[in-house]
Amino acid sequence: MAHTVTRQVVDAFYDAYTTGDRDKLAAMLHDDVAWSIRGPVAVLLFCGERHGKAQVLELASGVLQSVLADLKVTHDSVVIDGDDVATLNRLTARRRSDGRTIGYRFAHFIRFKDGKVIETLSIIDTFDAAEQMLGHSLAVADDAPATPRNLVLL
């Protein structure tokens, strides 16, 4: 049976993910889903690699919901090409630890197989997100000249 990825499918996926709706999200995930959010795991607990439906569901309904509340994703751009989806987004949420509002941009690449999400890759503005989650600016070394190999020093 042919499955068509539509904007409605993409919106339903983001709704299930941001609300932590385990049942709706489970219905949209392939059993062998590979999930990757690039970023510093020690600061952004929801970053890292997850493999399989159980790990992704724990991320969405457990880890993510324990760190952030009132998640909202606004799409700046959505491109759908067959089973592949690319989005440029703005995330806003409230930190559960202190109620502070955070917001950052991220690109999300999603691949569907048989109508279900089989692979995702999120690339977030990790420097901005980390500063907001920590609640302070990160120190950047100013004693080394910028070169193509060290454009950002932490």
BATI-436494 format. One record per residue (C-alpha): z, x, y; residue number from 1; residue in one letter. Coordinates in steps of 0.25 Angstrom, whole numbers, plus 5000, padded with zeros to 4 digits. Last residue first. Layout:
<sites>
zz|xx|yy|seq|type
Z|X|Y|NUM|a
...
</sites>
This chain:
<sites>
zz|xx|yy|seq|type
5096|5137|5107|154|l
5083|5143|5112|153|l
5071|5135|5116|152|v
5057|5142|5118|151|l
5061|5153|5108|150|n
5048|5157|5101|149|r
5038|5154|5112|148|p
5047|5162|5121|147|t
5058|5158|5131|146|a
5066|5170|5137|145|p
5080|5172|5131|144|a
5092|5171|5139|143|d
5092|5157|5142|142|d
5097|5152|5129|141|a
5098|5137|5129|140|v
5112|5130|5128|139|a
5111|5116|5123|138|l
5114|5105|5133|137|s
5125|5095|5130|136|h
5128|5082|5123|135|g
5126|5088|5109|134|l
5117|5076|5105|133|m
5110|5077|5119|132|q
5108|5092|5118|131|e
5103|5091|5103|130|a
5093|5080|5107|129|a
5087|5088|5119|128|d
5085|5101|5110|127|f
5081|5093|5098|126|t
5069|5086|5105|125|d
5066|5079|5092|124|i
5056|5081|5081|123|i
5056|5071|5070|122|s
5049|5072|5057|121|l
5048|5060|5048|120|t
5043|5059|5033|119|e
5041|5048|5023|118|i
5043|5036|5031|117|v
5038|5024|5023|116|k
5025|5016|5023|115|g
5019|5023|5011|114|d
5021|5036|5017|113|k
5025|5037|5032|112|f
5026|5050|5041|111|r
5034|5050|5053|110|i
5034|5060|5065|109|f
5044|5059|5075|108|h
5044|5066|5089|107|a
5058|5066|5096|106|f
5063|5063|5110|105|r
5078|5063|5114|104|y
5088|5054|5119|103|g
5103|5054|5119|102|i
5114|5043|5124|101|t
5128|5047|5123|100|r
5137|5038|5115|99|g
5147|5050|5112|98|d
5146|5053|5097|97|s
5136|5042|5094|96|r
5125|5048|5102|95|r
5117|5037|5108|94|r
5102|5036|5105|93|a
5088|5038|5112|92|t
5076|5043|5105|91|l
5063|5046|5112|90|r
5051|5046|5103|89|n
5037|5053|5100|88|l
5032|5047|5087|87|t
5023|5052|5076|86|a
5019|5043|5064|85|v
5011|5046|5052|84|d
5007|5036|5041|83|d
4994|5033|5047|82|g
4994|5039|5061|81|d
5005|5033|5070|80|i
5008|5038|5083|79|v
5021|5034|5091|78|v
5024|5039|5105|77|s
5035|5038|5115|76|d
5043|5030|5104|75|h
5057|5026|5108|74|t
5068|5028|5098|73|v
5082|5022|5100|72|k
5095|5026|5093|71|l
5107|5018|5097|70|d
5117|5027|5090|69|a
5116|5042|5086|68|l
5124|5051|5078|67|v
5129|5042|5066|66|s
5116|5034|5067|65|q
5108|5047|5065|64|l
5116|5052|5053|63|v
5118|5039|5045|62|g
5107|5028|5046|61|s
5095|5037|5050|60|a
5099|5050|5043|59|l
5105|5043|5031|58|e
5092|5035|5030|57|l
5084|5048|5031|56|v
5093|5055|5020|55|q
5091|5043|5010|54|a
5076|5042|5012|53|k
5073|5056|5008|52|g
5074|5069|5015|51|h
5081|5072|5029|50|r
5078|5084|5037|49|e
5086|5087|5050|48|g
5090|5080|5063|47|c
5100|5068|5063|46|f
5112|5077|5065|45|l
5106|5082|5078|44|l
5115|5094|5082|43|v
5117|5101|5069|42|a
5103|5095|5064|41|v
5096|5103|5075|40|p
5082|5095|5076|39|g
5070|5091|5068|38|r
5071|5077|5062|37|i
5065|5077|5048|36|s
5064|5066|5038|35|w
5057|5067|5024|34|a
5056|5053|5017|33|v
5055|5053|5002|32|d
5060|5039|5000|31|d
5050|5034|5011|30|h
5058|5028|5023|29|l
5054|5014|5029|28|m
5063|5006|5020|27|a
5075|5015|5022|26|a
5073|5014|5037|25|l
5075|4999|5037|24|k
5087|5000|5027|23|d
5094|5011|5035|22|r
5093|5005|5048|21|d
5098|5017|5056|20|g
5094|5011|5069|19|t
5085|5022|5074|18|t
5078|5024|5060|17|y
5076|5009|5057|16|a
5070|5007|5071|15|d
5062|5020|5070|14|y
5055|5015|5057|13|f
5053|5001|5062|12|a
5046|5007|5075|11|d
5037|5016|5066|10|v
5034|5004|5057|9|v
5030|4995|5069|8|q
5021|5006|5074|7|r
5014|5005|5061|6|t
5013|5014|5049|5|v
5004|5007|5039|4|t
5007|5006|5024|3|h
4996|5006|5014|2|a
5000|5000|5000|1|m
</sites>
